[in-house]
Amino acid sequence: MIEQKHVYDYDIDLTSDTAPARVIRMVRRGSKVLEIGAGPGSITRHLANTLGCDVDALEVDPSAIEILKSYGLNAYPGDLNNAGWSEEIAAKRGKFDFVIAADVLEHVIDPWAVLAEMKSLLDDDGQIILSIPHVGHAAVVACLLDEDFEYGPWGLLDRTHVRFFGIKNMQALINDAGLVIEEAEFVTRTPEMTEFVSHWERIPSDIRSAIQRNRFSHVLQAVVRLRSAKGDERGIDLLSLTPSPPDQEAVEKWTRTMRRHAKSRTEVDTRSTFGATPVYGPKSSLSGKLHRLRKKLAKRFAK
């Protein structure tokens, strides 16, 4: 019997432009690291083996915890939605050089509280590394405009996502935690490189053009390295940055991959909601009578 692969178990090309590869490249070799929401260890393995880090992991999924332990890692069971999840780790392991949450905060009810507890686990020069999906991506906006905010088993609209962030919201989350950005990178993907390619291609071209006037419209994820703010200092401002387009190798790979994925899906409803002009139903006789009554009353009281 072939054992089914964990949904969050994936290979990482450390030279690629993906968020996991960028997260790993931000970590200093030989550091003491805590990865929260580590899953089955896709990133964790590289932290321990490739970078030689002293790694602890926090995870809520029992099956993933068993996989982590099989690598000889300290794996703690814990639910980030329960306040105080950091206390056991702090008592046993103290402070860390890096605390990592890669595509995690969108899964929790209170990401502000989780980030505060992450900060409490940093040593004096400790840093936090986050990757956060961007809900303002052009493909998601197009789906929403077409009345089709469809969740899936993975991706930007993973059905386990409960929080969504635009670029301004990411910045506010970081600022409110008393943190500053020391390093920031964007993972960029055109709509054709996403799981929403079939939705995107049904959208009228003028609407697609308008959506893409936002310079962050191709940002899939933001990856940031943070530290505690000193006084009123300000670090990098995400809105001041200009995302770079994906390289040609990434374009070819993800366009091909997502087109295959699109062909394997069964669309729920392919009808378009777009017309040449906004369409409104006829006013009811009751609404017309109320409108005339309001006008009469307004004239009367104006005298």
TORNU-72741 format. One line per field, with one value per residue: y negated, z, x of N, C-alpha, C in turn; residue number from 1. Coordinates in steps of 0.001 Angstrom, whole numbers, padded with zeros to 6 digits. Each point is the difference from the previous one (the first is absolute). Layout:
BEGIN
n_py: [Y	...]
n_pz: [Z	...]
n_px: [X	...]
ca_py: [Y	...]
ca_pz: [Z	...]
ca_px: [X	...]
c_py: [Y	...]
c_pz: [Z	...]
c_px: [X	...]
num: [NUM	...]
This chain:
BEGIN
n_py: [001200	-000916	-000513	-000602	-000862	-000585	-000648	-000211	001196	-000772	000156	-000425	-000718	000092	000230	000519	-000550	001246	-000139	001346	-000068	-001030	000675	001125	-000709	-000383	001300	-000425	000523	001193	-000598	-000526	000925	-000744	001094	-000947	000935	000868	000472	000724	-001280	-000471	-001038	000631	000917	-001047	-000511	001240	000479	-000904	-000637	001221	-000366	-000538	000957	-000805	000805	-000850	000951	-000212	000386	000959	000171	-001323	-000023	001101	-000636	-001105	000775	000509	-001346	000388	-000670	-001091	000775	-001189	000691	-000741	-000652	-000656	000606	000729	-001042	-000391	000203	-001180	000139	001142	-000537	-001143	000765	000751	-000986	-000848	-000869	-000611	000416	001006	-000648	001104	-000724	001082	-000974	-000648	-001293	000354	000955	-001085	000119	-000015	-000349	-001020	000818	000757	-001104	-000440	001212	-000068	-001261	000521	000783	-001247	000324	-000602	000814	000638	000838	-000565	001148	-000761	000919	-000948	000791	-000447	-000377	-001043	001235	-000363	001232	-000282	-001196	000582	000995	-000901	-000697	001254	-000454	000292	-000144	000820	000638	000362	001114	-000978	-000797	-001079	000833	000449	001065	000150	-000900	-000689	-000396	-001211	-000180	-001326	-000684	-000884	001069	000513	-001191	-000151	001257	-000266	-001152	000537	000913	-001243	000377	000142	-000336	001014	000955	-000300	001055	-000112	000974	-000126	000004	000102	-000503	000027	-000436	-000236	000503	-001333	000626	001042	-000393	-000239	001063	000170	-000732	-000948	-000224	-000841	000959	000951	-000874	-000307	001279	000179	-001066	000807	-000685	000282	-000177	000115	-000657	001160	-000291	-000467	-000109	-000060	-000696	000256	-001136	000020	-000898	-000911	-000393	-001116	000846	-000223	001198	001042	-000831	001009	-001028	-000165	001303	000377	000846	001006	000031	001105	000812	000102	000533	-000929	-000943	000605	000172	-001179	-000585	000813	-000159	-001283	000037	000816	-000778	-001058	000759	000222	-001284	000191	-000902	-000764	-001174	000172	-000258	-000946	-000842	-000107	-001271	-000580	000010	-000692	001104	-000744	000685	000179	-001295	000462	000234	000858	000333	000001	000624	000770	000068	000120	000886	000474	-000139	000501	000931	000165	-000132	000829	000735	-000195	-000029]
n_pz: [000000	-000935	000835	000313	-000881	001065	000107	001135	-000541	-000202	-001180	000407	-001108	000692	-001299	000290	-000629	000427	000707	000001	-001263	-000164	000659	-000580	-001126	000716	000211	001072	-000596	000517	-000383	001091	-000510	000059	-000552	-000083	000200	000517	000196	-001104	000011	-000968	000787	001018	-000939	-000784	000929	000283	-001214	-000750	000967	000440	-000047	001209	-000437	000426	000128	-000354	000290	-000646	-001182	000669	-001208	-000097	001238	-000336	-001109	000663	000877	-001138	-000125	001203	-000355	000744	000060	000161	000611	-000814	000502	-001081	-000101	000729	000699	-000024	-001301	000216	001033	-000469	-001214	000484	000748	-001089	-000895	000767	-000349	-001140	-000912	-000421	-000209	-000582	-000786	-000732	-000485	001146	000011	-001259	000720	000663	001069	000806	-001239	000491	000650	-001108	-000736	000930	-000013	-001308	000113	000898	-001066	-000396	-000300	000598	-000798	000585	-000974	-000572	-000571	-000820	-000470	-000736	-000262	-001244	000715	-000151	-000137	-001206	000097	001265	-000309	-001066	000788	000877	-000997	-000241	001266	-000013	001311	-000863	001148	000284	-000336	-000806	000129	-000743	-000503	000631	000047	000446	-000989	001088	-000375	-000475	-000760	-000070	-000878	000006	-000059	-000887	-000578	000084	-000401	-000825	-000430	000031	-000506	-000405	-001260	-000523	-001275	000083	-000430	-001248	-000356	-001278	000155	-001266	-000321	-001317	-000298	-001156	001014	000143	001101	-000196	-000747	000219	001284	000072	-000755	000919	000666	-000278	-001138	-000114	000570	-000775	-001005	000397	000227	-001144	000102	000926	000437	000976	-001156	-000219	001140	000064	000422	001245	-000079	001317	000276	001245	000684	001298	-000002	-000258	001045	-000715	-000078	-001275	-000307	-000784	-000881	000153	000317	000535	000023	-000987	-000100	-000069	-001325	-000122	000241	-001166	000731	000947	-000947	-000640	001129	000563	-001167	-000265	001232	000003	-001240	000407	001058	-000802	-000833	001168	000052	000794	-000948	001062	-000415	-001293	000465	-000913	000935	-000998	-000049	-001054	000683	001142	000479	000040	000933	-000517	000235	001188	-000139	000980	-000591	-001127	000629	000560	-001192	-000567	000942	-000149	-001294	000150	000836	-000879	-000983	000663	000424	-001308	000096]
n_px: [000840	-000255	000907	-001139	000486	000564	-001147	000680	000200	001067	000551	001181	-000033	001116	000153	-001195	-001047	-000221	-001119	-000182	000427	-000807	-000941	000355	000046	-001068	000153	000608	001037	-000319	-001111	-000496	-000804	-001100	-000517	-000921	-000932	000878	-001234	000160	000403	-000755	-000251	-000572	-000171	-000243	-000804	-000399	-000273	-000622	-000678	-000185	-001261	-000100	-000823	-000967	-001049	-000963	-000897	-001160	000485	-000654	-000539	-000051	-000470	-000644	-000291	-000288	-000612	-000466	000074	-000433	-001083	000174	-001046	-000586	-000951	-000715	-001040	000344	-001177	000836	-000394	001278	-000185	000562	-000822	-000478	-000032	-000479	-000804	-000170	-000214	-000677	000940	-000391	000899	-000767	-001133	-000403	-000795	000159	-000753	000035	000305	-000113	000584	000378	-000759	001070	000349	-000693	-000812	-000093	-000020	-000831	-000564	000010	-000366	-000846	000142	000174	001260	000999	000663	-001017	-000357	-001033	-000308	-000694	-000838	-000586	-001024	-000059	-001052	000838	000447	000407	000483	000329	000491	000517	000384	000402	000535	000376	-000102	001318	-000187	000576	-000229	001260	000632	000392	001044	-000193	-000888	001079	-000766	001254	000020	000274	001226	-000246	001088	-000232	000708	-000983	-000787	000846	000128	-001307	-000125	000983	-000501	-001211	000832	000299	-000188	001203	-000169	000858	-000800	-000296	-000704	-000292	-000887	000377	-001286	000059	-001192	000686	000744	-001300	-000542	-000028	000894	-000803	-000069	001302	000119	-000940	000881	-000894	000614	-001044	-000701	000539	-000092	-001234	-000248	000668	-000780	-000469	001052	-000858	-000609	001307	-000093	000617	001230	-000006	001317	-000078	001100	-000393	000090	000233	-000968	000912	-000708	000105	001024	000225	-000422	000099	-000519	-000838	-000790	001207	-000238	000772	-001018	000867	-000015	-000735	001032	000603	000959	-000249	-000021	000986	000686	-000341	000240	001005	000498	-000313	000461	000960	000220	-000073	000696	000639	-000349	-001018	-000228	-000250	000410	-000070	-001211	000064	000408	000892	-000396	-000539	-001136	000017	-000536	-001093	-000625	-001220	-000230	-000239	-001312	000298	001178	-000739	-000989	000931	000572	-001232	-000274	001251	-000218	-001226	000475	001001	-000909	-000833	001030	000175	-001350]
ca_py: [-001200	-001235	-000976	-001272	-001118	-001058	-001080	-001094	000528	-000360	-000194	-001408	-000357	-001153	-001091	-000484	-001251	000313	-000533	000814	-000184	-001334	000074	000720	-000820	-001100	000522	000109	001353	000339	-000751	000676	-000374	000581	-000130	000276	000484	000608	001051	001224	-000305	-000326	-001023	000405	000897	-000800	-000768	000895	000746	-000833	-001146	000416	-000750	000688	-000314	000485	-000206	000037	000442	000430	001239	001141	000787	-000772	000049	001285	-000119	-000872	000754	001019	-000658	-000262	-001397	-000299	-000414	-000250	-000178	-001267	-000683	-001436	-000712	000002	-000919	000640	001136	-000153	000124	001245	-000096	-000946	000618	001085	-000317	-001389	-000923	000472	-000958	-000205	000652	000010	000398	-000033	000222	000489	-000970	-000015	001157	-000166	-000961	-001267	-000072	-001044	000637	000986	-000722	-000503	001115	000276	-001033	000270	001111	-000442	-000496	-001451	-000334	000962	-000462	000769	000098	000322	-000104	-000279	-000076	-001323	000182	-000989	000464	-000269	001146	000083	-001140	000345	000995	-000679	-000826	000907	000647	001393	000072	001452	000572	001254	000737	-000663	-001237	-001272	000180	001243	-000014	-000177	-001399	-000750	-001415	-000407	-001208	-000805	-000491	-000955	000765	000632	-001033	-000383	001123	-000062	-001222	000113	000930	-000617	000592	-000700	000885	-000163	000546	000334	000497	000389	001080	-000501	000944	-000530	000818	001248	000893	000367	000987	-000673	-000371	000141	-001121	-001227	-000108	-000281	-001391	-000914	-000545	-001341	000162	000533	-001111	-000911	000655	000067	-001328	000060	000555	001203	000952	001306	000509	001191	000041	-000843	000684	-001092	000283	-001059	-000044	-000946	-001409	-000730	-001353	-000275	000284	000627	000828	-000024	-000149	000854	-000777	-000779	000920	000348	001426	000388	001070	001321	000294	000783	001412	000131	-000207	001215	001106	-000111	-000074	001380	000757	-000435	000370	001417	000036	-000530	001006	001122	-000446	-000108	-001330	000023	-000861	-000786	-001139	-001297	-000994	-001300	-000529	-001258	-001054	000557	000351	-000046	000456	-001077	-000422	000463	-001092	-000455	-000891	-001261	-000723	-000498	-001100	-001178	-000426	-000700	-001312	-000833	-000354	-000922	-001326	-000511	-000442	-001078	-001265]
ca_pz: [000000	-000096	001003	-000611	000405	000728	-000922	000104	-000197	-001351	-000202	-000132	-000718	000760	-000906	-000667	000497	000822	001363	000910	-000291	000477	001468	000404	-000306	000962	001297	000169	000295	001372	000942	000791	-000759	000259	-001111	000445	-001136	-000829	-000863	000016	000021	-001308	000262	001186	-000405	-000529	001093	000814	-000742	-000934	000699	001266	001099	001135	-000365	000683	-000843	000622	-001017	000566	-000641	000586	-001009	-000364	001148	-000072	-001069	000522	000997	-000701	-000417	001195	000406	001124	-000571	001065	-000421	000484	-000832	000041	000376	001464	000595	000875	-000675	000032	001361	000176	-000781	000679	001237	-000304	-000965	000110	-001125	-001295	-000966	-001026	000122	-001377	-000288	-001460	-000416	001207	000670	-000645	000499	001411	000269	000479	-000378	000794	001250	-000322	-000276	001283	000700	-000741	000393	001377	-000021	-000620	000849	-000156	-001420	-000755	-001158	-000446	-001453	-000375	-001366	000125	-001289	-000328	-000523	-001046	-001300	-001082	-000275	001059	-000216	-001149	000457	000851	-000865	-000741	000994	000131	000976	000187	000782	-000498	000972	000165	-000768	000599	000652	000772	000780	001423	000262	000686	-000023	-001308	000129	-001076	000341	001112	001207	000446	000630	001275	000913	000444	000791	001253	000880	000447	-000790	-001230	-001085	-000402	-001348	-000557	-001374	-000497	-000975	-000996	-000966	-000809	000212	-000759	000751	001240	-000075	-000469	-001399	-000788	000385	-000536	-001445	-000302	000356	-001129	-000056	000580	001462	000329	-000090	001125	001222	-000007	000204	001338	-000209	000818	-000435	-000278	001208	000555	001420	000497	000928	000732	001183	000937	001339	000883	-000256	001065	000015	-001057	-001300	-001015	-000934	-001384	-000190	-001132	-001075	-000722	-000860	-001309	-000250	-001255	-000677	000109	-001097	-001080	000408	000877	-000822	-000775	000902	000709	-000999	-000429	001130	000335	-001091	000225	001144	-000422	-000821	000846	000898	-000500	000360	000626	-000745	-000926	-000537	000308	000572	-000558	-001122	-000510	000970	001175	-000248	001202	-000207	000031	001334	000347	000163	001389	000166	-000650	000886	001147	-000485	-000166	001334	000612	-000638	000537	001389	000002	-000379	001083	001133	-000434	000029]
ca_px: [-000840	000782	-000400	-000365	000846	-000689	-000367	000967	001351	000417	001435	000374	001220	000497	000381	-001211	-000596	-001168	000030	000812	001425	000370	000028	001213	001180	000093	000444	001450	000467	000352	-000829	-001020	-001197	-001313	-000945	-001364	-000782	001042	-000524	000805	001427	000581	001019	000753	001090	001105	000573	000825	001013	000759	000594	000581	-000619	-000612	-001385	-001188	-001179	-001328	-000955	-001276	-000422	000720	000725	001192	000913	000705	000992	001065	000770	000787	001237	000790	-000205	-000885	-001283	-000974	-001397	-000536	-000985	000276	-001222	-000087	000972	000972	000644	001460	000539	000746	001231	000884	000482	000927	001049	000456	-000191	000473	000568	-001025	-001300	-000512	-001378	-000093	-001398	-000667	-000876	-001316	-000762	-000357	-001068	000554	001412	000662	000424	001028	001236	000495	000648	001234	000966	000442	000949	001247	001075	000199	000197	-000798	-000760	-001166	-000170	-001378	-000511	-001434	-000698	-000564	-001356	-000239	000497	-000954	-000864	-001008	-000907	-000846	-000978	-000978	-000848	-000875	-000861	000441	001083	-000037	001091	000545	000809	001297	000100	-000407	-001299	-000024	-001238	000304	000354	-001057	000389	000484	000811	000544	001342	-000139	-000336	001246	000828	-000630	000205	001397	000169	-000749	000718	001250	001068	000379	000436	001397	000137	-001311	-000012	-001312	-000140	-000945	-000554	-001090	-001210	000096	000897	-000683	-001080	-001213	000190	-001226	-000850	000591	-000162	-001404	-000278	000205	001365	000099	000009	001320	000965	-000218	000486	001458	000595	000587	001342	000148	-001028	000592	000657	-000643	000363	001083	000904	000647	000816	-000352	000587	-000682	000291	000685	-000561	-000979	000612	-000835	000751	-000474	-001445	-000361	-000639	001004	000739	-000560	000251	000644	-000746	000624	000923	-000604	-000068	-001168	-001200	-000259	-000314	-001276	-001075	-000235	-000545	-001350	-000907	-000318	-000915	-001306	-000665	-000424	-001064	-001365	-000488	-001317	-000926	000822	-000747	000589	-000914	000338	-000749	000549	-000320	-000685	-001395	-000824	-001358	-000997	-000435	-001334	-000962	000070	001146	-000334	-000924	000769	000826	-000858	-000408	001136	000107	-001104	000306	001126	-000537	-000848	000818	000885	-000747]
c_py: [-001253	-001011	-001349	-001122	-001058	-001190	-001156	000487	-000267	-000164	-001482	-000112	-001289	-001165	-000658	-001294	000261	-000556	000881	-000162	-001349	-000028	000633	-000861	-001167	000442	000142	001427	000177	-000703	000918	-000490	000709	-000225	000360	000324	000699	001052	001243	-000264	-000343	-001056	000456	000862	-000776	-000831	000857	000585	-000871	-001122	000370	-000746	000948	-000342	000652	-000311	000095	000335	000521	001373	001191	000804	-000720	000028	001304	-000026	-000844	000750	001068	-000567	-000303	-001428	-000082	-000541	-000094	-000060	-001318	-000638	-001506	-000822	-000018	-000908	000760	001186	-000046	000347	001258	-000058	-000921	000624	001051	-000434	-001445	-000815	000532	-001124	-000351	000739	-000167	000421	-000166	000397	000612	-000977	-000079	001137	-000204	-001115	-001372	-000093	-001064	000593	001012	-000691	-000563	001109	000410	-000967	000274	001096	-000380	-000350	-001476	-000428	000906	-000618	000951	000009	000480	000115	-000067	-000060	-001353	000173	-001003	000399	-000153	001149	000139	-001128	000305	001018	-000664	-000852	000847	000834	001450	000075	001460	000509	001330	000669	-000632	-001323	-001223	000094	001400	-000053	-000127	-001424	-000718	-001495	-000319	-001369	-000632	-000504	-000969	000717	000727	-001005	-000386	001099	-000059	-001218	000131	000929	-000596	000592	-000882	001017	-000321	000476	000406	000442	000357	001196	-000474	001107	-000717	000854	001341	001034	000482	001038	-000584	-000348	000100	-001084	-001274	-000176	-000201	-001466	-000903	-000716	-001380	000067	000568	-001105	-000940	000591	-000069	-001356	-000126	000663	001236	001137	001383	000570	001156	000073	-001063	000830	-001086	000535	-001202	000060	-001030	-001431	-000622	-001445	-000162	000272	000696	000796	-000189	-000119	000782	-000791	-000829	000855	000225	001459	000227	001114	001339	000241	000979	001473	000249	-000150	001284	001152	-000109	-000164	001405	000808	-000363	000272	001478	000140	-000450	001041	001152	-000367	000027	-001337	000097	-000798	-000940	-001192	-001316	-000938	-001375	-000349	-001303	-001145	000644	000236	000007	000467	-001171	-000323	000507	-001199	-000548	-000956	-001345	-000851	-000591	-001192	-001275	-000546	-000768	-001405	-000960	-000451	-001000	-001414	-000607	-000562	-001110	-001351	-000663]
c_pz: [000000	001001	-000663	000572	000698	-000933	000032	-000074	-001450	-000040	-000218	-000753	000636	-000879	-000644	000618	000880	001407	000946	-000223	000510	001530	000466	-000224	000963	001357	000011	000389	001481	001058	000809	-000514	000550	-001237	000506	-001218	-000996	-000957	000095	-000172	-001319	000124	001115	-000351	-000491	001099	000798	-000786	-000892	000728	001351	001201	001100	-000058	000937	-000891	000835	-001082	000684	-000518	000553	-001019	-000427	001129	-000016	-001075	000473	000984	-000660	-000532	001189	000519	001270	-000580	001110	-000577	000555	-000998	000158	000361	001513	000573	000940	-000620	000105	001355	000203	-000733	000684	001252	-000287	-000829	000036	-001240	-001273	-000825	-001074	000398	-001359	-000031	-001507	-000440	001140	000519	-000627	000490	001416	000187	000364	-000338	000784	001310	-000250	-000241	001282	000784	-000711	000419	001390	000068	-000602	001054	-000351	-001455	-000906	-001104	-000305	-001523	-000288	-001512	000125	-001392	-000174	-000660	-001101	-001356	-001054	-000234	001043	-000155	-001150	000382	000826	-000836	-000807	000947	000270	000884	000437	000757	-000605	001055	000264	-000762	000740	000731	000590	000939	001509	000328	000655	000087	-001356	000115	-001351	000452	001184	001309	000558	000747	001363	001043	000615	000903	001369	001000	000539	-000693	-001202	-001011	-000355	-001424	-000489	-001449	-000371	-000935	-000989	-000981	-000806	000253	-000731	000706	001300	-000245	-000555	-001484	-000805	000351	-000704	-001484	-000419	000267	-001216	000082	000634	001528	000450	-000017	001193	001299	000079	000030	001404	-000120	000853	-000477	-000337	001203	000569	001512	000284	000988	000689	001169	000929	001253	000817	-000323	001207	-000037	-001093	-001393	-000930	-000943	-001407	-000017	-001253	-001171	-000808	-001004	-001330	-000284	-001350	-000661	000191	-001169	-000977	000361	000883	-000788	-000735	000897	000553	-000955	-000458	001107	000260	-001122	000107	001136	-000405	-000811	000842	000919	-000696	000465	000566	-000831	-000872	-000591	000438	000575	-000612	-001189	-000451	000971	001217	-000293	001326	-000348	000049	001431	000264	000158	001406	000187	-000662	000859	001202	-000402	-000139	001355	000691	-000580	000516	001420	000070	-000359	001134	001130	-000377	000067	001360]
c_px: [000877	-000534	-000271	000850	-000833	-000233	000997	001442	000395	001509	000287	001317	000514	000437	-001217	-000511	-001222	000151	000821	001501	000491	000093	001305	001238	000173	000553	001521	000383	000299	-000829	-000905	-001352	-001232	-000859	-001380	-000866	000902	-000524	000872	001495	000647	001102	000933	001199	001202	000664	000976	001168	000871	000738	000608	-000537	-000485	-001486	-001017	-001195	-001267	-001008	-001255	-000442	000796	000800	001277	001028	000800	001076	001183	000891	000868	001308	000913	-000127	-000846	-001299	-001030	-001399	-000524	-000920	000210	-001231	-000222	001087	000926	000711	001522	000622	000829	001336	001000	000611	001071	001198	000485	-000300	000660	000623	-001020	-001275	-000683	-001464	-000206	-001403	-000805	-001054	-001392	-000897	-000524	-001025	000553	001492	000768	000525	001113	001336	000610	000709	001287	001101	000561	001056	001353	001044	000247	000147	-000835	-000831	-001155	-000012	-001417	-000111	-001515	-000626	-000691	-001368	-000329	000555	-001093	-000967	-001099	-001015	-000960	-001066	-001098	-000950	-000977	-000865	000392	001244	000099	001228	000447	000863	001367	-000044	-000508	-001330	-000121	-001207	000244	000443	-001181	000313	000619	000675	000293	001365	-000070	-000295	001212	000870	-000564	000188	001394	000225	-000658	000686	001300	001217	000319	000514	001447	000237	-001378	000153	-001437	000129	-001053	-000385	-001073	-001238	000040	000880	-000648	-001082	-001294	000056	-001287	-001010	000473	-000302	-001453	-000360	000218	001346	000118	000051	001342	001050	-000123	000552	001519	000677	000580	001372	000273	-000915	000551	000742	-000815	000217	001045	000808	000825	000822	-000107	000864	-000767	000429	000686	-000480	-001032	000573	-000990	000887	-000516	-001518	-000392	-000580	000992	000765	-000713	000324	000667	-000811	000691	000950	-000648	-000137	-001219	-001291	-000365	-000438	-001410	-001177	-000370	-000682	-001454	-000992	-000378	-000999	-001397	-000773	-000541	-001156	-001357	-000552	-001417	-001006	000819	-000742	000649	-001058	000208	-000886	000630	-000222	-000641	-001473	-000745	-001401	-000974	-000406	-001417	-000923	000059	001168	-000270	-000916	000748	000865	-000837	-000441	001116	000151	-001068	000313	001128	-000445	-000783	000842	000951	-000671	000113]
num: [1	2	3	4	5	6	7	8	9	10	11	12	13	14	15	16	17	18	19	20	21	22	23	24	25	26	27	28	29	30	31	32	33	34	35	36	37	38	39	40	41	42	43	44	45	46	47	48	49	50	51	52	53	54	55	56	57	58	59	60	61	62	63	64	65	66	67	68	69	70	71	72	73	74	75	76	77	78	79	80	81	82	83	84	85	86	87	88	89	90	91	92	93	94	95	96	97	98	99	100	101	102	103	104	105	106	107	108	109	110	111	112	113	114	115	116	117	118	119	120	121	122	123	124	125	126	127	128	129	130	131	132	133	134	135	136	137	138	139	140	141	142	143	144	145	146	147	148	149	150	151	152	153	154	155	156	157	158	159	160	161	162	163	164	165	166	167	168	169	170	171	172	173	174	175	176	177	178	179	180	181	182	183	184	185	186	187	188	189	190	191	192	193	194	195	196	197	198	199	200	201	202	203	204	205	206	207	208	209	210	211	212	213	214	215	216	217	218	219	220	221	222	223	224	225	226	227	228	229	230	231	232	233	234	235	236	237	238	239	240	241	242	243	244	245	246	247	248	249	250	251	252	253	254	255	256	257	258	259	260	261	262	263	264	265	266	267	268	269	270	271	272	273	274	275	276	277	278	279	280	281	282	283	284	285	286	287	288	289	290	291	292	293	294	295	296	297	298	299	300	301	302	303]
